[in-house]
């Protein structure tokens, strides 16, 4: 099973650290986890990659039709 975490960015913050902790636990249970940043990657992106969690960047205006289709395409690619 796969998990795609969608977040504005992986900058400094508690949510980003909690996501990394959750991903570690999910990986131990057999889940494949990836992150999608909507604004920019941020400081923690390298940390996620170093731990084996792919980070994707979809940089565009929120709530736009192209962004919805881009996110849909990313989900399809990840799902295989």
C-alpha positions in Angstrom: 0.0 0.0 0.0 1.2 3.6 -0.7 0.8 6.8 1.2 1.1 10.3 -0.4 1.5 13.1 2.1 0.4 16.4 0.6 1.8 19.5 2.4 2.5 23.1 1.4 6.2 22.7 2.2 8.8 20.8 4.2 10.2 23.9 6.0 10.8 24.2 9.6 7.8 23.1 11.7 6.2 20.5 13.9 3.9 19.1 11.2 6.9 18.2 9.0 8.7 16.4 11.9 5.5 14.5 12.8 5.0 13.5 9.1 8.6 12.1 9.1 7.9 10.1 12.3 4.6 8.8 10.9 6.3 7.8 7.6 8.9 5.9 9.5 6.3 4.0 11.4 4.3 3.3 8.3 7.4 2.0 6.4 8.0 -0.5 9.3 4.5 -1.8 8.6 5.1 -2.2 4.9 3.7 1.1 3.5 5.6 3.0 0.7 5.4 6.7 1.6 6.0 9.8 -0.6 5.6 13.5 -0.1 4.1 16.1 -2.4 4.9 19.8 -1.7 2.6 22.4 -3.1 4.5 25.6 -2.6 8.2 24.8 -2.3 10.3 22.0 -0.8 11.9 23.5 2.2 14.6 22.6 4.6 13.4 19.1 5.5 13.1 17.8 1.9 16.7 16.5 2.0 16.0 14.8 5.3 13.0 13.0 3.8 15.0 12.0 0.7 18.0 10.8 2.9 15.6 8.5 4.7 14.3 7.1 1.4 11.0 9.0 1.1 10.6 10.6 -2.4 9.7 14.3 -2.4 7.7 15.7 -5.3 7.2 19.4 -6.0 4.1 20.7 -7.8 4.6 24.4 -7.7 1.5 26.4 -8.9 -1.4 28.4 -7.6 -3.7 26.5 -5.3 -7.2 25.5 -6.2 -6.6 25.8 -9.9 -7.6 23.3 -12.6 -4.1 22.7 -13.7 -3.0 22.0 -10.2 -5.8 19.5 -9.7 -4.8 17.7 -12.9 -1.1 17.8 -11.9 -1.9 16.2 -8.6 -4.1 13.6 -10.2 -1.2 12.7 -12.6 1.2 12.4 -9.7 -1.1 10.0 -7.9 -1.5 7.9 -11.0 2.3 7.7 -11.6 2.8 6.7 -7.9 0.1 4.1 -8.0 1.8 2.5 -10.9 
